[in-house]
C-alpha cells in the first residue's frame, strides 16, 4: 500500500506507510528509506496544496489577474517528485502567467525550499555530477545534473543580488571580543577566457582577550582587474563589524604583499606581517650562510625564531646579524636568498610590523593562517580540482555560496530571509 494521508485535523494530518521486512539489515534500511521518502512526498503534496490560491481574481500592483484553472506541476522535494494541481493566473491581455503557490511556498526553480537548500549546499562542495550521485546514493533521490546546476545558480544569483541589502547578524558571543583581525590574500584559479588569474579572499577573525578565536567571517571574489568587486564586498563586511564592535582592537595581518598594506593601514590600527612567512625568509637565508656548517643551521634558525617572538628589538638585531654573516662570506655580492631576506626584514621593521613580543604577550594573533586556510578552503578545494576551468559567472556563483556556508550561522540566516521575503528569482 503506498503512503497516503489518512486523517486531517485543523492543526495537522496523519500519513500511513507500509514497510516490508527484509532478510538483511542493509536491505531493511534501504526499504525504510524508500518508504519514508514515499511518506515525505505524500506529506509535501498535502502541505503544498495549502499554499494554493482559491481561484478568485487577484491583483499584482495595478494589474488584475484571473485564474486559468488548476494546472498540474511536478515539484522536486527532498523525498521525491510531488505532483500538485494549482491555480495559474494571467491578465486579460495575456502575457506572463503567475502562480501564487510558487511564490508563497518559496519555490526555487521547480524545487521546494528545503531541497534547494540541500542542493545548493552540496553544490558548494562538489560538482553537479557528484551532487546528483550523492543524492541518489545517500538520499534515494535521482535528479538530473542540469537540475542541480539550475537550482544552485538560482540560489547563488540571490546571494549575489542581495549581498548589499541583506545584513547578516553576528553571533552572540559568550566572551567579549577584544581583537578583530583583518586579513586578505590572493590565490590563482583557471578562468576559461583569460587563463590563470588571482581570486581574492578576505577574513575577519574575532578573538577573546586570551587569544581564543570565537568566529570568522569569510569573503571572496573571482579574478578581476583592479579587484574593485572584492574590495567593495570586503569594505561592507568591515564596516558592519566595526559598527557592531567599535571597542575592539583591529589588527591587519598579511604575508607581506606590498599592495595589501595600503588597504590594511586604512582599516586597522596595528599591522602585523605573518610570522610564518618571516621565518621562511630566515630559513632560505640560512642555507647559503651555513653552507659549510650544516650542523649550525637549525640551531641558528630556531634561536632567531624564538627571539623574534619573545625578545623586544629582535627583528632589528636579526638584520644586523644577517648583514654581518653575509659580509663574512667574503663575496662581492650577497647570496640572493640573504639579500631577499634583508630587504624583506628591513621593509617590515620600517613599517613596524614585526613587534611580535608585545603582541604575543597580549595574546594578539601574529599569523595569517586563517586567511591562508581560507584561500585553500574557499577557492582551491572547490575551484582548482583536476581539469577544472571556470567561466567568471560560474565561479562567482560557487564562491558566493561557499562564503555563506563557511561563515557560521550565515547559511541559516540567508534561508530565513528567503522564508520571510520570498525567493526573488522565482518571483
C-alpha positions as CSV (number, residue, x, y, z in Angstrom):
1,X,0.0,0.0,0.0
2,X,1.5,3.4,-1.0
3,X,1.9,6.1,1.6
4,X,-1.2,8.2,2.0
5,X,-2.8,10.9,4.1
6,X,-5.5,9.1,6.2
7,X,-6.6,11.8,8.6
8,X,-6.8,15.6,8.7
9,X,-7.4,18.0,11.5
10,X,-7.3,21.7,11.9
11,X,-3.7,21.5,13.1
12,X,-2.2,18.7,11.1
13,X,-2.6,15.4,9.3
14,X,-1.6,11.8,9.5
15,X,0.3,9.7,6.9
16,X,0.4,5.9,6.9
17,X,3.2,3.9,5.3
18,X,3.9,0.2,4.9
19,X,7.5,-1.0,5.5
20,X,8.3,-4.6,4.5
21,X,10.6,-6.9,6.5
22,X,13.9,-7.8,4.8
23,X,16.4,-10.6,5.4
24,X,19.4,-8.3,5.8
25,X,19.8,-5.1,7.8
26,X,21.2,-3.2,4.8
27,X,18.2,-4.2,2.7
28,X,15.8,-3.3,5.5
29,X,17.4,0.2,5.8
30,X,17.0,0.7,2.1
31,X,13.3,-0.3,2.4
32,X,12.8,2.1,5.3
33,X,14.4,5.0,3.3
34,X,12.2,4.3,0.3
35,X,9.1,4.1,2.5
36,X,10.0,7.3,4.3
37,X,10.6,9.1,1.0
38,X,7.1,8.0,-0.2
39,X,5.6,9.3,3.0
40,X,7.6,12.6,2.5
41,X,6.2,13.0,-1.0
42,X,2.6,12.4,0.3
43,X,3.1,14.9,3.1
44,X,4.7,17.5,0.9
45,X,1.8,17.3,-1.6
46,X,-0.6,17.8,1.2
47,X,1.3,20.9,2.5
48,X,1.8,22.4,-0.9
49,X,-1.9,22.5,-1.5
50,X,-2.4,24.8,1.5
51,X,-0.3,27.4,-0.3
52,X,-2.5,27.5,-3.4
53,X,-5.0,30.3,-4.1
54,X,-8.7,29.8,-4.1
55,X,-9.2,30.7,-7.7
56,X,-10.7,34.1,-7.1
57,X,-9.2,37.1,-9.1
58,X,-6.2,38.7,-7.6
59,X,-4.2,41.9,-8.2
60,X,-0.4,42.3,-8.7
61,X,0.1,46.0,-8.3
62,X,-2.4,47.7,-10.7
63,X,-2.9,44.5,-12.8
64,X,-5.9,42.3,-12.3
65,X,-5.2,38.6,-12.8
66,X,-7.8,35.8,-13.2
67,X,-7.3,32.1,-12.8
68,X,-6.8,29.9,-15.9
69,X,-7.8,26.9,-13.8
70,X,-5.7,24.4,-12.0
71,X,-2.6,23.1,-13.8
72,X,-0.6,20.2,-12.6
73,X,3.1,20.8,-11.8
74,X,5.8,18.5,-10.5
75,X,7.9,19.8,-7.7
76,X,11.3,18.4,-6.7
77,X,11.4,17.7,-3.0
78,X,14.0,16.0,-0.6
79,X,11.8,12.9,-0.8
80,X,10.8,12.6,-4.5
81,X,8.6,14.3,-7.0
82,X,5.4,15.8,-5.6
83,X,2.7,16.5,-8.2
84,X,0.1,19.2,-7.4
85,X,-2.8,20.8,-9.3
86,X,-2.5,24.5,-8.6
87,X,-4.1,27.7,-9.9
88,X,-2.2,29.6,-12.6
89,X,-3.2,33.3,-13.2
90,X,-2.9,35.6,-16.2
91,X,-4.2,39.1,-17.1
92,X,-6.9,39.6,-19.7
93,X,-4.3,40.9,-22.1
94,X,-2.4,37.6,-21.9
95,X,1.4,37.6,-21.3
96,X,3.2,36.0,-18.4
97,X,1.4,33.7,-16.0
98,X,1.7,33.9,-12.2
99,X,1.4,31.1,-9.7
100,X,0.6,32.2,-6.1
101,X,1.6,28.7,-4.8
102,X,5.2,29.1,-6.2
103,X,5.6,32.4,-4.6
104,X,4.0,31.7,-1.2
105,X,5.7,28.3,-0.9
106,X,9.1,29.9,-1.8
107,X,9.6,27.5,-4.8
108,X,13.1,27.7,-6.3
109,X,13.0,26.9,-10.0
110,X,11.0,23.7,-9.5
111,X,12.3,22.8,-6.1
112,X,10.8,23.2,-2.6
113,X,13.0,25.5,-0.5
114,X,14.5,22.8,1.7
115,X,15.6,20.7,-1.2
116,X,17.0,23.8,-2.9
117,X,18.9,24.5,0.3
118,X,20.3,20.9,0.3
119,X,21.3,21.0,-3.4
120,X,22.9,24.4,-3.2
121,X,24.9,23.4,-0.1
122,X,26.1,20.2,-1.8
123,X,27.0,22.1,-5.0
124,X,29.2,24.4,-3.0
125,X,31.2,21.3,-2.1
126,X,31.0,19.2,-5.3
127,X,30.4,19.4,-9.0
128,X,26.9,18.8,-10.3
129,X,27.6,15.2,-11.3
130,X,28.9,14.4,-7.8
131,X,25.9,16.1,-6.2
132,X,23.5,14.0,-8.3
133,X,25.4,10.9,-7.4
134,X,25.3,11.8,-3.7
135,X,21.6,12.4,-3.7
136,X,20.9,9.1,-5.5
137,X,23.2,7.0,-3.3
138,X,22.6,8.6,0.1
139,X,19.1,10.0,-0.1
140,X,17.3,7.9,-2.7
141,X,16.7,10.9,-4.9
142,X,17.5,10.7,-8.6
143,X,17.8,14.1,-10.2
144,X,19.5,15.4,-13.4
145,X,22.8,17.3,-13.4
146,X,21.0,20.2,-15.2
147,X,18.5,20.4,-12.3
148,X,21.4,20.7,-9.8
149,X,23.1,23.4,-11.8
150,X,19.9,25.4,-12.3
151,X,18.9,25.4,-8.6
152,X,22.5,26.2,-7.5
153,X,22.7,29.1,-10.0
154,X,19.4,30.5,-8.8
155,X,20.3,30.4,-5.2
156,X,23.7,32.0,-5.9
157,X,22.0,34.7,-8.0
158,X,20.0,35.7,-5.0
159,X,23.1,35.6,-2.7
160,X,24.9,37.9,-5.1
161,X,22.0,40.2,-5.8
162,X,21.2,40.7,-2.1
163,X,24.7,40.9,-0.7
164,X,24.4,44.7,-0.3
165,X,20.8,44.8,1.0
166,X,20.9,41.8,3.4
167,X,22.9,42.4,6.5
168,X,23.7,39.2,8.4
169,X,23.8,39.3,12.2
170,X,26.9,38.3,14.1
171,X,26.7,35.6,16.7
172,X,26.1,36.4,20.3
173,X,29.5,35.6,21.9
174,X,29.9,34.2,25.3
175,X,33.0,36.3,25.9
176,X,33.8,39.9,24.9
177,X,35.6,40.4,21.6
178,X,39.0,42.0,22.3
179,X,40.7,41.7,18.9
180,X,39.5,41.5,15.4
181,X,42.0,40.6,12.7
182,X,41.6,41.8,9.1
183,X,43.3,39.6,6.5
184,X,43.3,39.4,2.7
185,X,45.2,37.3,0.2
186,X,45.0,36.1,-3.3
187,X,45.2,32.7,-4.9
188,X,45.2,31.7,-8.6
189,X,42.4,29.8,-10.4
190,X,42.0,28.9,-14.1
191,X,39.5,31.1,-16.0
192,X,38.3,29.9,-19.4
193,X,38.8,33.2,-21.2
194,X,42.0,34.6,-19.6
195,X,43.9,31.7,-18.1
196,X,45.3,31.7,-14.6
197,X,44.1,34.7,-12.6
198,X,44.1,35.7,-9.0
199,X,40.9,35.3,-6.9
200,X,40.8,37.3,-3.7
201,X,39.9,36.1,-0.2
202,X,39.3,38.2,2.9
203,X,38.7,37.1,6.6
204,X,37.6,38.8,9.7
205,X,38.7,36.9,12.8
206,X,37.1,37.6,16.3
207,X,39.3,36.9,19.3
208,X,39.0,37.0,23.1
209,X,41.4,38.8,25.4
210,X,43.0,35.4,26.0
211,X,43.6,34.9,22.2
212,X,40.8,32.3,21.6
213,X,39.1,32.6,18.2
214,X,35.4,33.0,18.5
215,X,34.2,33.5,14.9
216,X,35.4,34.1,11.4
217,X,33.7,35.9,8.5
218,X,34.7,34.8,5.0
219,X,34.6,37.0,1.9
220,X,35.8,36.1,-1.6
221,X,35.6,37.3,-5.2
222,X,36.6,35.9,-8.6
223,X,39.5,37.3,-10.5
224,X,39.1,40.9,-11.6
225,X,41.4,43.6,-12.8
226,X,41.6,46.2,-10.1
227,X,39.8,43.9,-7.6
228,X,37.0,46.5,-7.2
229,X,34.3,43.9,-6.5
230,X,36.3,42.3,-3.8
231,X,37.2,45.5,-2.0
232,X,33.6,46.8,-2.2
233,X,32.4,43.5,-0.7
234,X,35.1,43.4,1.9
235,X,34.6,47.0,2.9
236,X,30.9,46.3,3.6
237,X,31.9,43.5,5.9
238,X,34.5,45.6,7.7
239,X,32.1,48.5,8.2
240,X,29.4,46.3,9.6
241,X,31.8,44.6,12.0
242,X,33.2,48.0,13.2
243,X,29.7,49.3,13.8
244,X,29.0,46.2,15.9
245,X,32.4,46.2,17.8
246,X,33.8,49.7,17.8
247,X,35.8,49.0,21.0
248,X,37.8,46.1,19.6
249,X,41.5,46.4,18.5
250,X,41.7,46.0,14.8
251,X,44.8,44.2,13.6
252,X,45.8,43.9,9.9
253,X,47.5,40.5,9.2
254,X,49.3,39.9,5.9
255,X,52.1,37.8,4.4
256,X,54.0,40.9,3.3
257,X,52.4,41.8,-0.1
258,X,53.0,45.5,-0.6
259,X,49.7,46.3,-2.2
260,X,47.7,44.8,0.7
261,X,49.4,47.1,3.3
262,X,47.8,50.2,1.8
263,X,44.4,48.8,2.4
264,X,45.1,47.4,5.9
265,X,46.7,50.7,7.1
266,X,43.5,52.4,6.3
267,X,41.3,49.9,8.2
268,X,43.4,48.8,11.2
269,X,45.4,50.4,14.0
270,X,48.0,47.7,14.1
271,X,49.6,45.9,11.2
272,X,51.5,42.6,11.5
273,X,53.4,40.6,9.0
274,X,52.7,36.9,9.2
275,X,55.3,35.3,11.4
276,X,55.4,32.1,9.4
277,X,56.3,34.0,6.2
278,X,59.1,35.8,8.1
279,X,60.6,32.6,9.3
280,X,60.5,31.2,5.7
281,X,62.8,34.1,4.6
282,X,65.0,33.2,7.6
283,X,65.3,29.5,6.5
284,X,66.1,30.4,2.9
285,X,68.8,32.9,4.0
286,X,70.4,30.3,6.4
287,X,71.2,27.9,3.6
288,X,74.0,29.9,1.9
289,X,75.1,31.3,5.3
290,X,75.7,27.8,6.7
291,X,76.7,26.0,3.5
292,X,79.9,24.9,5.3
293,X,78.4,24.4,8.7
294,X,75.3,22.4,8.2
295,X,75.1,21.4,11.9
296,X,74.8,25.1,12.9
297,X,71.9,25.9,10.6
298,X,69.0,24.7,12.6
299,X,70.1,25.9,16.0
300,X,70.7,29.4,14.5
301,X,67.2,29.5,12.8
302,X,65.5,28.1,15.9
303,X,67.2,30.7,18.1
304,X,66.1,33.6,15.9
305,X,62.6,32.3,15.6
306,X,62.3,32.2,19.4
307,X,63.9,35.6,19.8
308,X,61.6,37.2,17.2
309,X,58.6,36.1,19.1
310,X,59.8,36.9,22.6
311,X,62.6,39.4,22.6
312,X,62.0,43.1,22.0
313,X,64.1,44.6,19.2
314,X,65.0,41.1,17.9
315,X,64.0,42.0,14.3
316,X,66.4,44.9,14.1
317,X,69.1,42.7,15.7
318,X,68.4,40.0,13.1
319,X,69.1,42.4,10.3
320,X,72.5,43.3,11.9
321,X,73.3,39.6,12.2
322,X,72.4,38.9,8.6
323,X,74.5,41.8,7.4
324,X,77.5,40.6,9.4
325,X,77.2,37.0,8.3
326,X,76.7,38.0,4.7
327,X,79.8,40.1,4.8
328,X,81.8,37.3,6.4
329,X,81.2,35.2,3.3
330,X,83.7,37.4,1.6
331,X,81.8,37.6,-1.7
332,X,81.4,40.6,-3.9
333,X,77.6,40.2,-3.8
334,X,75.4,38.7,-1.2
335,X,73.6,35.5,-2.0
336,X,70.2,36.2,-3.5
337,X,68.5,34.5,-0.5
338,X,70.3,36.7,2.0
339,X,69.7,39.8,0.0
340,X,65.9,39.0,-0.3
341,X,65.7,38.3,3.5
342,X,67.4,41.6,4.3
343,X,65.1,43.6,2.0
344,X,62.1,41.8,3.5
345,X,63.0,42.4,7.1
346,X,64.1,46.0,6.5
347,X,60.7,46.8,5.0
348,X,58.8,45.1,7.7
349,X,60.8,46.7,10.6
350,X,60.4,50.1,8.9
351,X,56.7,49.6,8.8
352,X,56.7,48.4,12.5
353,X,55.1,45.1,11.5
354,X,57.3,42.7,13.5
355,X,56.6,43.8,17.1
356,X,55.8,40.1,17.9
357,X,56.9,40.1,21.6
358,X,54.3,42.7,22.7
359,X,51.6,41.1,20.6
360,X,52.3,37.6,21.9
361,X,52.3,38.9,25.5
362,X,48.8,40.4,24.8
363,X,47.6,37.2,23.1
364,X,47.1,39.0,19.8
365,X,47.5,36.8,16.7
366,X,50.7,37.1,14.8
367,X,49.9,34.7,11.9
368,X,47.7,35.0,8.9
369,X,46.9,31.3,8.9
370,X,43.2,31.9,9.0
371,X,43.4,33.8,5.7
372,X,45.8,31.3,4.1
373,X,43.5,28.5,5.0
374,X,40.5,30.4,3.6
375,X,42.3,30.6,0.2
376,X,42.6,26.8,0.2
377,X,39.1,26.1,1.6
378,X,37.1,28.6,-0.4
379,X,39.0,28.6,-3.7
380,X,41.5,25.7,-4.1
381,X,39.4,22.8,-2.7
382,X,36.4,23.5,-4.9
383,X,37.6,25.6,-8.0
384,X,41.0,24.1,-8.6
385,X,40.4,20.4,-8.8
386,X,42.0,18.3,-11.6
387,X,40.9,19.5,-15.0
388,X,38.7,22.4,-13.8
389,X,38.4,25.7,-15.5
390,X,35.7,28.2,-14.9
391,X,33.7,31.0,-16.5
392,X,33.6,34.0,-14.3
393,X,29.8,33.7,-13.7
394,X,30.0,30.1,-12.6
395,X,33.0,30.7,-10.3
396,X,31.2,33.7,-8.7
397,X,28.2,31.6,-8.0
398,X,30.2,28.9,-6.2
399,X,32.2,31.4,-4.2
400,X,29.2,33.3,-3.1
401,X,27.5,30.2,-1.6
402,X,30.8,28.9,-0.1
403,X,31.2,32.2,1.8
404,X,27.7,31.8,3.2
405,X,28.2,28.1,4.2
406,X,31.6,28.5,5.7
407,X,30.8,31.6,7.8
408,X,29.0,30.2,10.8
409,X,25.2,30.9,11.0
410,X,25.1,32.8,7.7
411,X,23.6,30.0,5.7
412,X,20.7,29.7,8.1
413,X,20.2,33.4,8.1
414,X,20.2,33.5,4.3
415,X,17.4,31.0,4.1
416,X,15.5,32.6,7.0
417,X,15.4,35.8,4.9
418,X,14.1,33.9,1.8
419,X,11.5,32.2,4.0
420,X,10.3,35.6,5.2
421,X,10.6,37.7,2.0
422,X,10.2,35.1,-0.8
423,X,12.6,33.9,-3.5
424,X,13.3,36.9,-5.8
425,X,14.4,34.8,-8.9
426,X,11.2,32.7,-8.7
427,X,9.1,35.8,-8.1
